[in-house]
Amino acid sequence: MYKKLCTQKIDEFGRININQEIRNILGIRRKQLFDVFVNEDAIVLKPNNTTPMCALCGESDIHLNKIGYSLLCNDCIEKIKEITKTQK
């Protein structure tokens, strides 16, 4: 059973916006990949969590470094280094 949270309009490019409330509820990150399923009367989007992504920027087509339980790309690691340098 599905729970209706909102009604959205398809834009001129065929896109549908998923509002922030829904993304927060489902833990959807920026640039996250989705699997699209179609049955007789519904389109179902399910987050694809099998593709490794940077925990900060969402990039997936780059080298990722495992830090603790997170994956971070080199660009985000460099940004963190710069931020920590300026805070000292």
Number of C-alpha atoms within 10 A of each C-alpha: 3 4 5 6 9 8 5 11 9 9 9 7 6 7 10 11 9 11 11 11 10 12 12 10 8 11 11 18 16 13 12 16 18 13 10 11 10 9 7 5 6 8 10 11 12 13 14 13 12 7 9 18 24 23 17 14 15 17 17 18 11 13 14 20 13 10 9 6 6 13 18 22 21 14 14 15 15 11 11 11 11 11 11 10 9 7 6 5
